[in-house]
Amino acid sequence: MTARVLVVDDILANVRLLEAKLSAEYFEVVTAMNGLDALEAIHRTKPDIILLDVMMPGIDGIEVCKRIKANPATQHIPVVMVTALDQPEDRVRGLEAGADDFLTKPVNDISLFCRIKSLVRLKMLTDELRIRAETGDVVGLVAKSAVQQSDHHGNVLLVDTKSSSADRVSGFLSEKHNVHHVSDPAQVVEIAANANPPFELIVISLDETKFDGLRLCSQLRSFEGTRQTPILILVDQDDQPRLLRALDMGVNDYLMRPIDQQELMARVATQVKRWRYTEQLRMNVKTSIELAITDSLTGLNNRRYLESHLGHLIEHFINRGKPLSILAIDVDFFKQINDTYGHDAGDRVLQELAARIKTSTRTIDLCCRTGGEEFVLVLPNTGSDAAENTAQRLRKSVANKPFLIGPQQSVSVTVSIGLAGLGSATDTLDLFMKRADSALYTAKREGRNRVVQAAA
């Protein structure tokens, strides 16, 4: 894995040393000698991670970090503070400013590379989500919303078999977060995967003899339901090898024992805030995808989804010799409804029709609004006779009950339906749809409010 690293330090020897180490590992290195130059370099080079010295003249590293994290364009970039200061209160100041981690001078090479790779991995995931979310915003699928910055009332899962240390950590975290303690590691994956609301952070103690904490971290990272949940481990000072293994497998953060309450709170707040940021990006992406394939008025799938999905269904059912039918549905005299009662009434008719179609069909059936007053219903594993029974049942459900278009106003509605069954192995999406449309036009010509089946 490679990345662009911005190294910021006012001492040239320190800059050159880090630059040499990183270049030897094939990282692209950009340098800055003070805070103002660092902010300019971030805007110009768009680094993947920033190694930032704390003690600098003018704007120090803490202030630079605050500015980076306050800017929506740069707040997702990981910042690692590199400093000779090693007291908990110094780390807390940096973490509260938004720093993602600390490295103490002289920097251990293994810790340096492992931390960079871990944070860059997370940034790449975030970048992908940001690009997709921004694409949805650009094309108007989903409105851009402010990033959730609150770090209060996080849902935290604590895994610790020792009641004394668990009580201590829970006591610290309960001041700001909802903490759920699990003492049986065998239950962790199931509890975390099924939690509602979901856990925003999992804290795991590696100081255990009853279970392998690294194995649990691996299981959480392997399981789809917990793959994205942040993990913070509590580790002993002399357990460096397991710490590095944990970071390499994707653990997000760590805290050395003895645990300092302020540092614990700061690191948990950082992870909760980051999880909420990435989760909001995921939700924006999901919403934009749903809007791209969903008709906003009725909530049914749209023509884009139908054409994509139906093509796969046709291939699947032809290859297996199974029946597949489609119904082309059109509201009779819909223009008269709009002209007489207004477009709002027409919209209510379409919404109610969509609801009646869904209640008249199975969960495996696919119903789409393809435009205007036109709908298509796809019936998997359904031959012509069964499809006609479905069509007639749907037609009657529409014709037999007036549609409510106002508080004290209703209108009678009917539909015409064209039915087509899947033909031979040479059948295509266009031919399939044309047969259904042709049957629909025949139903219209023959008087409407009827079902017509296309010729084989």
Secondary structure per residue as TSV (DSSP state, phi and psi in degrees):
chain	resnum	aa	ss	phi	psi
A	1	M	-	360.0	132.7
A	2	T	-	-121.6	165.8
A	3	A	-	-165.7	164.8
A	4	R	E	-94.7	120.9
A	5	V	E	-113.2	128.0
A	6	L	E	-97.2	120.5
A	7	V	E	-104.3	123.4
A	8	V	E	-122.4	117.5
A	9	D	-	-160.4	141.7
A	10	D	S	-84.9	-5.5
A	11	I	S	-103.9	118.2
A	12	L	H	-60.2	-38.1
A	13	A	H	-62.1	-40.0
A	14	N	H	-65.2	-40.8
A	15	V	H	-61.6	-48.7
A	16	R	H	-64.0	-37.0
A	17	L	H	-64.6	-49.1
A	18	L	H	-65.2	-38.3
A	19	E	H	-61.4	-41.9
A	20	A	H	-66.1	-43.9
A	21	K	H	-62.4	-45.8
A	22	L	H	-69.9	-40.3
A	23	S	H	-63.5	-35.4
A	24	A	H	-65.1	-24.0
A	25	E	T	-97.6	13.3
A	26	Y	T	69.4	27.8
A	27	F	-	-85.5	146.1
A	28	E	E	-85.6	126.1
A	29	V	E	-114.4	131.4
A	30	V	E	-118.5	142.9
A	31	T	E	-125.0	155.7
A	32	A	E	-148.7	148.4
A	33	M	S	-106.3	-4.3
A	34	N	S	-155.9	174.2
A	35	G	H	-64.5	-43.5
A	36	L	H	-65.2	-42.0
A	37	D	H	-63.6	-35.2
A	38	A	H	-63.9	-44.9
A	39	L	H	-63.4	-37.8
A	40	E	H	-67.8	-41.2
A	41	A	H	-65.5	-35.5
A	42	I	H	-61.9	-45.0
A	43	H	H	-65.6	-36.0
A	44	R	H	-82.5	-39.7
A	45	T	H	-106.6	-15.7
A	46	K	-	50.4	67.7
A	47	P	-	-69.8	160.2
A	48	D	S	-87.2	-22.9
A	49	I	E	-157.7	151.5
A	50	I	E	-123.7	126.5
A	51	L	E	-100.9	111.1
A	52	L	E	-120.9	120.7
A	53	D	E	-71.0	143.5
A	54	V	S	-80.8	-49.9
A	55	M	-	-88.5	100.8
A	56	M	-	-138.1	147.6
A	57	P	S	-68.4	155.4
A	58	G	S	76.4	-119.4
A	59	I	S	-83.3	114.2
A	60	D	-	-79.8	175.8
A	61	G	H	-63.0	-34.0
A	62	I	H	-62.3	-45.5
A	63	E	H	-67.2	-39.9
A	64	V	H	-60.7	-43.5
A	65	C	H	-62.2	-42.3
A	66	K	H	-58.9	-42.9
A	67	R	H	-67.6	-38.2
A	68	I	H	-62.1	-47.1
A	69	K	H	-76.7	-18.0
A	70	A	H	-84.1	-14.8
A	71	N	S	-93.6	118.6
A	72	P	T	-57.3	-25.6
A	73	A	T	-77.3	-19.1
A	74	T	T	-126.2	-4.2
A	75	Q	T	-64.8	-19.0
A	76	H	T	-84.1	-7.4
A	77	I	S	-78.6	124.7
A	78	P	-	-64.5	139.0
A	79	V	E	-122.3	123.6
A	80	V	E	-111.5	119.4
A	81	M	E	-80.3	127.8
A	82	V	E	-112.0	116.6
A	83	T	E	-152.3	157.3
A	84	A	S	-83.0	-12.3
A	85	L	-	-76.5	128.9
A	86	D	-	-128.9	16.6
A	87	Q	S	-84.0	147.7
A	88	P	H	-54.6	-39.0
A	89	E	H	-65.3	-29.1
A	90	D	H	-69.4	-42.8
A	91	R	H	-64.8	-38.2
A	92	V	H	-62.7	-42.1
A	93	R	H	-58.2	-44.5
A	94	G	H	-67.7	-42.0
A	95	L	H	-65.1	-38.9
A	96	E	H	-67.9	-24.7
A	97	A	T	-78.7	-10.7
A	98	G	T	113.9	1.7
A	99	A	-	-63.0	146.5
A	100	D	-	-89.2	-26.2
A	101	D	E	-167.0	173.8
A	102	F	E	-126.8	141.5
A	103	L	E	-125.7	131.8
A	104	T	E	-98.5	134.1
A	105	K	S	-72.7	144.3
A	106	P	S	-69.9	140.5
A	107	V	-	-77.5	128.6
A	108	N	-	-74.9	126.6
A	109	D	H	-60.4	-44.2
A	110	I	H	-63.4	-45.3
A	111	S	H	-62.0	-40.7
A	112	L	H	-59.7	-54.4
A	113	F	H	-68.3	-38.2
A	114	C	H	-64.9	-42.0
A	115	R	H	-67.7	-42.2
A	116	I	H	-61.6	-46.9
A	117	K	H	-62.8	-40.0
A	118	S	H	-64.3	-46.1
A	119	L	H	-71.7	-35.4
A	120	V	H	-67.2	-37.8
A	121	R	H	-56.5	-46.1
A	122	L	H	-65.4	-38.4
A	123	K	H	-66.8	-37.8
A	124	M	H	-61.9	-39.9
A	125	L	H	-62.7	-45.5
A	126	T	H	-62.9	-41.8
A	127	D	H	-59.9	-41.9
A	128	E	H	-63.2	-43.1
A	129	L	H	-65.5	-39.8
A	130	R	H	-64.4	-42.1
A	131	I	H	-62.7	-45.0
A	132	R	H	-67.2	-40.3
A	133	A	H	-65.8	-40.7
A	134	E	H	-66.6	-34.7
A	135	T	H	-62.3	-43.1
A	136	G	H	-62.1	-35.7
A	137	D	H	-70.2	-41.4
A	138	V	H	-62.8	-42.1
A	139	V	T	-86.0	3.7
A	140	G	T	81.6	16.0
A	141	L	S	-78.0	-36.5
A	142	V	S	-143.1	136.5
A	143	A	-	-74.7	141.9
A	144	K	-	-68.9	133.1
A	145	S	-	-122.9	156.0
A	146	A	-	-67.6	146.3
A	147	V	-	-74.9	136.5
A	148	Q	-	-68.8	115.5
A	149	Q	-	-100.7	-12.6
A	150	S	-	-65.8	139.3
A	151	D	-	-117.9	14.5
A	152	H	S	-87.6	157.5
A	153	H	S	54.3	42.7
A	154	G	-	-73.5	151.8
A	155	N	E	-93.8	110.2
A	156	V	E	-116.0	130.5
A	157	L	E	-102.4	121.3
A	158	L	E	-106.5	126.1
A	159	V	E	-113.8	110.3
A	160	D	-	-159.0	123.7
A	161	T	S	-82.8	-12.5
A	162	K	-	-95.1	114.6
A	163	S	H	-62.7	-34.6
A	164	S	H	-65.0	-49.3
A	165	S	H	-71.2	-33.6
A	166	A	H	-64.3	-42.6
A	167	D	H	-63.0	-37.8
A	168	R	H	-66.8	-48.2
A	169	V	H	-65.9	-42.4
A	170	S	H	-60.7	-39.1
A	171	G	H	-62.1	-41.1
A	172	F	H	-62.8	-50.6
A	173	L	H	-75.0	-27.5
A	174	S	T	-65.7	-14.0
A	175	E	T	-64.5	-30.5
A	176	K	T	-127.0	-13.3
A	177	H	S	-132.1	161.9
A	178	N	E	-90.7	115.3
A	179	V	E	-110.5	129.1
A	180	H	E	-115.9	115.9
A	181	H	E	-95.1	132.3
A	182	V	E	-122.2	124.8
A	183	S	-	-100.0	-13.1
A	184	D	-	-103.6	105.7
A	185	P	G	-59.6	-26.4
A	186	A	G	-65.6	-20.8
A	187	Q	G	-93.7	-8.1
A	188	V	H	-62.7	-50.2
A	189	V	H	-61.1	-45.4
A	190	E	H	-64.2	-44.1
A	191	I	H	-63.5	-44.6
A	192	A	H	-66.9	-38.3
A	193	A	H	-71.5	-29.3
A	194	N	H	-104.8	5.9
A	195	A	-	-66.7	137.7
A	196	N	S	-141.8	110.1
A	197	P	S	-69.4	160.4
A	198	P	-	-69.5	155.6
A	199	F	-	-72.7	139.3
A	200	E	S	-98.1	-8.8
A	201	L	E	-162.0	140.9
A	202	I	E	-117.0	123.0
A	203	V	E	-105.2	122.9
A	204	I	E	-123.7	127.8
A	205	S	E	-84.5	125.2
A	206	L	-	-88.3	-5.1
A	207	D	-	-84.3	65.0
A	208	E	-	-130.9	144.7
A	209	T	S	-110.9	-17.2
A	210	K	S	-84.1	-17.1
A	211	F	S	-155.0	161.3
A	212	D	-	-90.5	106.8
A	213	G	H	-62.1	-36.0
A	214	L	H	-66.7	-36.8
A	215	R	H	-63.3	-39.9
A	216	L	H	-64.8	-42.4
A	217	C	H	-59.7	-40.9
A	218	S	H	-63.4	-42.5
A	219	Q	H	-64.0	-42.2
A	220	L	H	-64.1	-37.1
A	221	R	H	-75.4	-23.2
A	222	S	H	-85.5	-26.6
A	223	F	S	-85.8	131.3
A	224	E	G	-59.0	-38.4
A	225	G	G	-68.6	-19.0
A	226	T	G	-123.2	6.3
A	227	R	T	-59.8	-35.5
A	228	Q	T	-95.1	-4.9
A	229	T	S	-72.3	128.0
A	230	P	-	-61.9	145.9
A	231	I	E	-124.6	130.3
A	232	L	E	-119.0	128.1
A	233	I	E	-106.9	147.2
A	234	L	E	-104.3	121.6
A	235	V	E	-136.6	148.7
A	236	D	-	-73.8	154.8
A	237	Q	T	-59.0	-36.0
A	238	D	T	-92.4	10.8
A	239	D	-	-103.4	45.5
A	240	Q	H	-61.3	-42.2
A	241	P	H	-58.9	-43.5
A	242	R	H	-71.6	-31.2
A	243	L	H	-61.3	-46.8
A	244	L	H	-65.4	-37.7
A	245	R	H	-62.3	-41.7
A	246	A	H	-63.5	-45.2
A	247	L	H	-63.3	-37.4
A	248	D	H	-66.8	-31.1
A	249	M	T	-88.0	0.0
A	250	G	T	112.4	10.0
A	251	V	-	-64.2	137.6
A	252	N	-	-81.8	-36.0
A	253	D	E	-156.8	169.1
A	254	Y	E	-147.3	161.0
A	255	L	E	-141.1	128.4
A	256	M	E	-81.4	142.5
A	257	R	S	-81.3	148.7
A	258	P	S	-70.8	145.3
A	259	I	-	-79.1	126.9
A	260	D	-	-93.2	126.7
A	261	Q	H	-59.6	-45.0
A	262	Q	H	-65.2	-38.8
A	263	E	H	-69.9	-39.3
A	264	L	H	-58.7	-47.8
A	265	M	H	-62.2	-39.5
A	266	A	H	-67.6	-42.8
A	267	R	H	-69.0	-39.7
A	268	V	H	-63.6	-42.8
A	269	A	H	-60.3	-41.1
A	270	T	H	-61.9	-44.9
A	271	Q	H	-68.8	-40.2
A	272	V	H	-63.0	-44.7
A	273	K	H	-63.2	-42.1
A	274	R	H	-67.3	-39.9
A	275	W	H	-61.2	-42.9
A	276	R	H	-64.7	-36.4
A	277	Y	H	-63.4	-50.9
A	278	T	H	-69.5	-33.3
A	279	E	H	-66.9	-36.8
A	280	Q	H	-66.1	-38.9
A	281	L	H	-61.7	-42.7
A	282	R	H	-61.8	-42.3
A	283	M	H	-64.7	-39.0
A	284	N	H	-62.9	-41.8
A	285	V	H	-64.4	-45.3
A	286	K	H	-60.8	-43.0
A	287	T	H	-63.0	-43.1
A	288	S	H	-64.9	-36.8
A	289	I	H	-66.4	-44.6
A	290	E	H	-62.2	-41.9
A	291	L	H	-67.0	-30.6
A	292	A	H	-68.7	-24.2
A	293	I	H	-118.1	10.5
A	294	T	B	-122.2	138.7
A	295	D	-	-78.6	121.3
A	296	S	T	-67.7	-28.6
A	297	L	T	-75.4	-45.8
A	298	T	T	-103.2	-17.0
A	299	G	-	80.4	0.5
A	300	L	S	-81.7	166.4
A	301	N	B	-67.6	156.1
A	302	N	-	-101.8	-175.7
A	303	R	H	-61.9	-37.1
A	304	R	H	-58.4	-46.0
A	305	Y	H	-67.6	-40.8
A	306	L	H	-58.9	-49.0
A	307	E	H	-64.8	-37.3
A	308	S	H	-69.7	-46.2
A	309	H	H	-75.2	-39.7
A	310	L	H	-66.7	-35.2
A	311	G	H	-59.0	-42.1
A	312	H	H	-67.7	-39.3
A	313	L	H	-64.0	-42.3
A	314	I	H	-59.3	-47.3
A	315	E	H	-61.8	-43.0
A	316	H	H	-62.3	-47.5
A	317	F	H	-76.3	-31.1
A	318	I	H	-65.0	-44.7
A	319	N	H	-63.5	-28.8
A	320	R	H	-103.7	0.7
A	321	G	T	65.4	30.1
A	322	K	-	-103.6	155.0
A	323	P	-	-76.8	149.8
A	324	L	E	-148.0	130.5
A	325	S	E	-129.0	154.5
A	326	I	E	-132.9	149.1
A	327	L	E	-116.8	124.3
A	328	A	E	-95.8	120.0
A	329	I	E	-118.0	134.1
A	330	D	E	-138.6	135.7
A	331	V	E	-75.1	129.1
A	332	D	T	-75.0	136.1
A	333	F	T	52.6	40.8
A	334	F	H	-66.7	-34.2
A	335	K	H	-60.3	-37.3
A	336	Q	H	-64.4	-36.5
A	337	I	H	-62.8	-46.6
A	338	N	H	-62.5	-45.3
A	339	D	H	-67.3	-35.3
A	340	T	H	-84.1	-44.0
A	341	Y	H	-109.8	-11.2
A	342	G	-	100.9	161.6
A	343	H	H	-70.3	-27.6
A	344	D	H	-63.4	-40.8
A	345	A	H	-65.5	-40.6
A	346	G	H	-60.0	-40.3
A	347	D	H	-63.0	-40.6
A	348	R	H	-65.6	-35.2
A	349	V	H	-63.1	-44.5
A	350	L	H	-64.9	-39.1
A	351	Q	H	-66.0	-42.3
A	352	E	H	-68.3	-36.9
A	353	L	H	-62.9	-43.2
A	354	A	H	-59.1	-41.4
A	355	A	H	-64.6	-40.7
A	356	R	H	-69.6	-35.5
A	357	I	H	-61.9	-45.1
A	358	K	H	-65.3	-36.4
A	359	T	H	-76.0	-16.0
A	360	S	T	-96.2	2.5
A	361	T	S	-129.1	172.6
A	362	R	-	-87.5	166.8
A	363	T	T	-68.4	-26.4
A	364	I	T	-81.2	-12.6
A	365	D	S	-75.7	149.4
A	366	L	E	-113.1	117.9
A	367	C	E	-113.5	130.7
A	368	C	E	-133.5	146.1
A	369	R	E	-97.5	118.4
A	370	T	E	-96.4	-5.0
A	371	G	E	144.9	140.9
A	372	G	T	54.9	-126.0
A	373	E	T	-100.3	22.3
A	374	E	E	-104.9	135.5
A	375	F	E	-131.9	154.8
A	376	V	E	-130.6	133.2
A	377	L	E	-117.9	121.5
A	378	V	E	-100.5	128.8
A	379	L	E	-118.4	94.7
A	380	P	E	-68.3	151.7
A	381	N	T	52.9	37.2
A	382	T	-	-131.5	118.8
A	383	G	-	-79.1	179.0
A	384	S	H	-62.6	-42.6
A	385	D	H	-64.1	-47.0
A	386	A	H	-65.6	-36.8
A	387	A	H	-65.3	-38.3
A	388	E	H	-67.4	-37.5
A	389	N	H	-61.2	-42.3
A	390	T	H	-62.3	-44.7
A	391	A	H	-62.1	-43.8
A	392	Q	H	-66.0	-40.0
A	393	R	H	-62.2	-41.2
A	394	L	H	-66.4	-44.5
A	395	R	H	-58.8	-43.2
A	396	K	H	-68.9	-37.2
A	397	S	H	-63.9	-28.0
A	398	V	H	-80.1	-47.2
A	399	A	H	-73.8	-28.8
A	400	N	T	-85.6	-9.2
A	401	K	S	-135.6	118.7
A	402	P	-	-59.0	156.3
A	403	F	E	-96.5	128.4
A	404	L	E	-78.3	122.2
A	405	I	E	-117.8	-0.3
A	406	G	E	-165.4	175.2
A	407	P	T	-54.0	-41.7
A	408	Q	T	-127.9	28.5
A	409	Q	E	-135.3	136.2
A	410	S	E	-139.3	165.7
A	411	V	E	-142.0	142.2
A	412	S	-	-80.6	137.8
A	413	V	-	-132.9	142.5
A	414	T	-	-130.2	162.8
A	415	V	E	-131.0	151.4
A	416	S	E	-106.9	141.8
A	417	I	E	-132.1	130.1
A	418	G	E	-106.6	132.5
A	419	L	E	-116.0	135.0
A	420	A	E	-137.5	141.2
A	421	G	E	-107.0	154.5
A	422	L	-	-64.7	133.7
A	423	G	-	-92.7	-133.1
A	424	S	S	-81.4	-176.9
A	425	A	T	-65.6	-14.8
A	426	T	T	-92.9	4.1
A	427	D	-	-66.2	142.6
A	428	T	-	-123.8	169.3
A	429	L	H	-59.3	-45.3
A	430	D	H	-62.6	-45.5
A	431	L	H	-64.9	-40.7
A	432	F	H	-60.4	-49.2
A	433	M	H	-66.8	-38.0
A	434	K	H	-63.8	-37.8
A	435	R	H	-64.2	-41.4
A	436	A	H	-66.5	-42.0
A	437	D	H	-64.0	-41.0
A	438	S	H	-62.3	-41.5
A	439	A	H	-65.1	-36.4
A	440	L	H	-63.7	-45.6
A	441	Y	H	-61.3	-36.6
A	442	T	H	-63.6	-42.4
A	443	A	H	-60.6	-38.0
A	444	K	H	-65.4	-45.8
A	445	R	H	-66.0	-32.3
A	446	E	T	-85.5	6.6
A	447	G	T	123.5	-1.3
A	448	R	S	67.6	175.5
A	449	N	S	50.9	50.1
A	450	R	S	-154.4	166.9
A	451	V	E	-112.8	130.4
A	452	V	E	-125.1	132.2
A	453	Q	E	-97.7	133.1
A	454	A	-	-69.5	149.6
A	455	A	-	-65.8	147.7
A	456	A	-	-63.7	360.0
